[in-house]
Amino acid sequence: MYKKIGVLGGTFNPIHLGHIELARAAYETYKPDTVLLMPTARTYYKKEDDLLDVSVRAEMIDLCIKDYNRDLCGGMFDKNSSRDFMQISMLDAERKGITYTADTIRELKLLYAGAEIYFIIGSDSLMYLEKWRNADYILSNAIFLVGQRENDDIRTISDHIRMLKKEFNADIRLMPITGFPISSTKIRNDICDKKSISPGILSKSVYEFILDNNLYVSQDHR
């Protein structure tokens, strides 16, 4: 029975190693039983034509998870354990209509009754967290783990966390992450422009899948 569930949501269009770094940092720092990578079918803040079909994005997530569960779990879990460092969850994708975080948290609380929910975000998302739909509910029912990079403005981040704690009694915790910010938009544009993708951006399996299936080659995915 899971006692702590990490959740990393997003469009994953495509999944890249910045996402994996967030998941890894969350596990190593706060020890959730697993981290659910949860692709959205639609969101209220991105145009629908920017997204590949969720089934294709899910296939890339699955490839990436297999690569990094194998590489990372040796040191994180007992080798005889059946648990995975990361799992894919289609909870958001299977919900009809627009995806909202509050709805996700409500469903997770039913599926994993009694478990703590750790919602994983980057420091950029932290800065407008209070503007999310049903922010009161979200911040009262999940612990937010925020990835902090070396070049982040720690004073601005700390001030914003203090405000959220004061206004919403939020439980927000920082976790250090390494590497540089990675942009899914830039990845799509570079592939469309036939530019090579630098190592450390995409997993090998995901990159090969994109090339083999001619993904992101049209202007529709810019």
C-alpha positions in Angstrom: 0.0 0.0 0.0 1.4 3.4 -1.0 1.8 5.9 1.7 3.4 8.7 -0.4 2.6 9.3 -4.1 4.7 11.7 -6.2 2.8 13.2 -9.2 4.5 14.9 -12.1 2.0 16.1 -14.6 2.3 17.9 -17.9 1.8 17.6 -21.6 5.2 15.8 -22.1 5.3 17.0 -25.7 7.8 15.3 -25.7 9.1 14.0 -22.4 12.7 15.1 -21.8 15.4 14.6 -19.3 14.4 17.7 -17.4 11.2 15.9 -16.4 13.3 12.9 -15.3 15.5 15.1 -13.2 12.5 16.5 -11.4 11.2 13.0 -10.7 14.6 11.8 -9.5 15.1 14.8 -7.2 11.6 14.2 -5.7 12.3 10.6 -5.0 15.8 11.1 -3.6 14.8 14.1 -1.4 11.3 13.2 -0.1 11.1 9.4 -0.7 7.6 8.9 -2.3 6.8 5.2 -2.9 6.6 6.0 -6.6 6.4 8.9 -9.0 3.4 9.0 -11.4 4.2 10.6 -14.7 0.7 11.8 -15.8 0.2 13.2 -19.3 -2.7 15.5 -19.9 -5.1 15.0 -22.8 -6.0 18.7 -23.0 -5.2 21.7 -20.8 -6.7 25.2 -20.4 -3.4 27.0 -21.1 -2.2 25.3 -24.3 -3.7 25.1 -27.8 -5.0 21.7 -28.6 -3.2 21.6 -32.0 0.1 22.0 -30.2 -0.2 18.5 -28.8 0.5 15.1 -30.3 -2.2 12.6 -29.5 -1.9 11.5 -25.9 -1.5 7.9 -26.9 1.7 8.8 -28.8 3.0 11.0 -25.9 2.2 8.1 -23.5 4.3 5.7 -25.6 7.3 8.1 -25.4 6.8 8.3 -21.6 6.7 4.5 -21.4 10.0 4.2 -23.3 11.7 6.8 -21.1 10.4 5.2 -17.9 11.8 1.8 -19.0 15.2 3.4 -19.7 15.5 5.2 -16.4 13.8 2.7 -14.1 16.5 0.3 -15.2 19.3 2.8 -14.8 18.2 4.5 -11.6 16.4 1.8 -9.6 19.6 -0.2 -9.0 20.6 2.3 -6.4 17.1 3.4 -5.2 15.3 0.1 -4.7 16.1 -3.4 -3.6 16.9 -5.3 -6.8 14.4 -7.9 -5.8 11.6 -5.3 -5.4 8.8 -5.2 -7.9 8.3 -1.5 -7.4 9.3 1.0 -10.0 10.9 4.4 -9.5 8.4 5.9 -12.0 5.1 4.7 -13.4 2.8 6.2 -16.1 -0.7 7.2 -15.0 -3.4 7.9 -17.6 -5.7 9.4 -14.9 -5.7 12.9 -16.5 -5.8 11.7 -20.1 -8.8 9.5 -19.5 -10.8 12.3 -17.9 -13.2 14.0 -20.4 -12.8 17.7 -21.0 -10.2 20.2 -19.7 -7.7 18.9 -17.1 -7.5 20.8 -13.8 -5.2 19.9 -11.0 -7.9 20.1 -8.4 -9.8 17.3 -10.2 -6.6 15.2 -10.3 -6.0 15.6 -6.6 -9.6 14.6 -5.8 -9.3 11.4 -7.8 -5.9 10.6 -6.4 -7.3 10.9 -2.9 -9.9 8.3 -3.7 -7.5 5.9 -5.5 -4.8 6.2 -2.8 -6.9 6.7 0.4 -4.7 8.0 3.2 -1.6 8.5 1.1 0.2 11.9 1.1 0.2 13.4 -2.4 3.4 15.1 -3.5 2.8 17.4 -6.5 6.0 18.0 -8.3 6.6 21.3 -10.2 9.3 23.6 -11.4 10.2 26.9 -9.8 8.6 28.7 -12.8 5.2 27.2 -12.0 5.5 28.1 -8.3 5.3 31.8 -9.2 1.7 31.6 -10.3 0.5 28.7 -8.2 -2.0 30.9 -6.4 -3.7 31.6 -9.7 -4.5 28.0 -10.5 -8.1 27.0 -10.5 -9.3 26.1 -7.0 -6.0 27.1 -5.5 -7.4 26.8 -1.9 -8.3 23.2 -2.4 -5.1 22.3 -4.2 -2.8 23.9 -1.6 -4.8 22.3 1.2 -4.7 18.8 -0.2 -1.2 18.3 -1.6 2.3 18.9 -0.7 4.2 20.8 -3.4 7.7 19.9 -4.2 9.5 22.6 -6.1 12.6 22.0 -8.2 15.2 24.7 -7.5 18.1 25.3 -9.8 21.4 27.0 -8.9 20.6 30.0 -11.0 17.1 30.5 -9.6 16.4 33.8 -7.7 16.2 32.2 -4.2 15.0 35.4 -2.6 12.0 35.7 -5.0 11.2 32.0 -4.5 11.4 32.2 -0.8 9.2 35.3 -0.6 6.6 33.6 -2.8 6.6 30.5 -0.6 6.1 32.6 2.5 3.2 34.3 0.8 1.6 31.0 -0.1 2.1 29.6 3.4 0.6 32.8 4.9 -2.4 33.0 2.6 -3.2 29.3 2.0 -1.3 27.5 4.8 0.4 25.7 2.0 3.0 23.0 2.5 5.7 23.8 -0.1 9.2 22.2 0.0 12.2 23.0 -2.1 14.4 20.3 -3.7 17.7 21.0 -5.5 17.9 19.9 -9.1 20.9 19.8 -11.4 21.3 20.5 -15.1 19.9 23.3 -17.2 16.3 24.2 -18.1 15.0 22.2 -21.1 12.3 23.5 -23.4 9.9 21.1 -25.1 9.1 23.9 -27.6 12.7 24.2 -28.6 13.0 20.5 -29.0 10.0 20.4 -31.3 11.4 23.4 -33.3 14.9 21.9 -33.6 13.4 18.6 -34.9 11.2 20.5 -37.4 14.3 22.4 -38.6 16.3 19.2 -38.8 18.8 20.2 -36.2 20.4 17.6 -34.1 19.4 17.2 -30.4 22.2 17.5 -27.9 22.9 14.6 -25.6 21.3 15.1 -22.2 18.1 16.5 -23.7 16.1 13.3 -24.7 16.6 9.7 -23.8 17.9 7.6 -26.6 14.7 5.5 -26.9 12.5 8.6 -27.1 14.8 10.4 -29.7 14.8 7.3 -31.9 11.0 6.9 -31.6 10.5 10.6 -32.7 12.8 10.1 -35.7 11.3 6.7 -36.7 7.8 8.1 -36.6 8.6 11.5 -38.2 7.1 13.4 -35.2 7.3 17.2 -34.9 8.3 17.6 -38.6 5.5 19.9 -39.5 4.9 23.6 -38.6 1.8 22.5 -36.6 4.0 21.5 -33.7 5.9 24.7 -33.4 
